[in-house]
Amino acid sequence: MSEVFEIFNLDLKAGDSLKIKGKISEDADGFVVNLGYSSSDLALHFNPRFNESVIVCNSKCSKAWQQEHRDNHLSFSKGSTIKLIIEFLAEKFQVKLPDGHEVEFPNRHCYDKITYMSVKGGFRVTSFKLD
């Protein structure tokens, strides 16, 4: 089952962090966390893919995908409940995984504020907090 969680008026600024808790479905191929100005302009596309055992990060500018970054440290599995912490730093994003490993991705668009967030795919959000 594919879940969709979207926020269009998020107020995430450089220095803030976002904590997302949720449950990964048993039959998930993966899920996506997107942060940006809109679904067409994404500063961070965080995409764990269970069928490839990889985390893919990317950005999108005017509906065009840019170069992927791949991290082979997939430390969670289908059916698990997890917490992700996404820190928005001026020059990059840091995503802390449940085991403490951090995935870094550059702020390619030099955004100073994120207003759009979506979580899609095989992940049901149970809570999120902006710090």
N, C-alpha and C positions, 0 to 999 in steps of 0.2 A: 504494500500500500504506500502510495506517495503522499507525503505530508507537505503542506505549504504554510509557512509562517512569514508574514511580511510586515515591515514597518516603513512608512513613508515620511515620517517626521522625526527621525532619530536625531539626537543632538550630541554626536560623538566628536570630541575635539582632541587634538594632539595632546598626549599626556593621559588621556582617559583609557579605561579598560572595560571590556565587555565580558561578562561571565555568562556562559550558556550551558545549561544542564538539560539532558534529555536522554531518551532511550532509542537505541538503534534497533530497527526491526530485524527479526530473525531472517527475513528473506531479502535484505537490502543488498543491492549491488554497490551502493555508495550513497553519499549525500553531499550537499553543497551548502556552504555559508558564504553569502555575498555581502560585501560592504561597498558603498559608493554613493553617487549622487542619484542614480536611477538604475534600472535593470540594463540600460544601454551603456552606462558609464560606471564601471566597477573598479575600485582601487584594489580590492582583494576578492578573489574567487578561490575559496578553500574547498577542495574536493577530494576527500578520502574515497578511494576506489578499492573495494574488497576483492573484486575479480582480478585486479592487477597487483594487489598488495602494495599500494603506493598512495601518497598524498600528492595531488597536483595542485599547484597554486598558479594563478594567472591574473591578468587584469584585462579590462575591456575598455576601449575608447571609441565612442560613437558607433557602437554595435560591432566593432572589429576586435577580435581576440588578439592578444599580443603573445610574446614568447612564454611558454610554460616553464615552470620550475618544478622539479620532481624530487620528493623526499621519500626514501624507502623505509622510513621509520614509522610503520603503522602499528601502534601499540594497543589498539583496541579492536574489538571484534563484533560481529553481528550478534544481536541480542543483549549487548551490554548497555549499562547506564553509565554515562560519562559526563564530565564537566570539561569544557574548553574555556581557556582564558585568552582573549585576544587583546593585546596591548597595542594601542595606536600611538606610535611615536612619530615625531615629525618626519623622519626620513624612512621609516619602515614600520611594518607590522610584525609583531611577535605573537605566535600562537603557541600557548603552553598546553601540551597534551597531558592526559591523565597520569602518565608515568614521569612527568617532569621534563621530558624532551621538548625543546622549543624549535619551531619551524619559523624561519625569518623570511620575509618577502618585502622587497623595496616598495616605497610609496612612489611609484613611477609617475603619477599625475601631480605629485606635490600638493595633494589636497590638504587643507588645514581643518576641514570639517567633513564628517560623514553624515548624510541625512537619510540614506536608504539602507535597509538591511533585509535580507531574505534567507530563510533556511528551507531547503527543498530536498525531496528524496526520502530515503528510508530513515529519517530521524524525526522523532516527535519531541518538540521543545516542551519541557516541564517547567522551566523557569529561566529568566534571564535578568541580569542586573547590570546597570551602567554605573561605574565608579569613576 
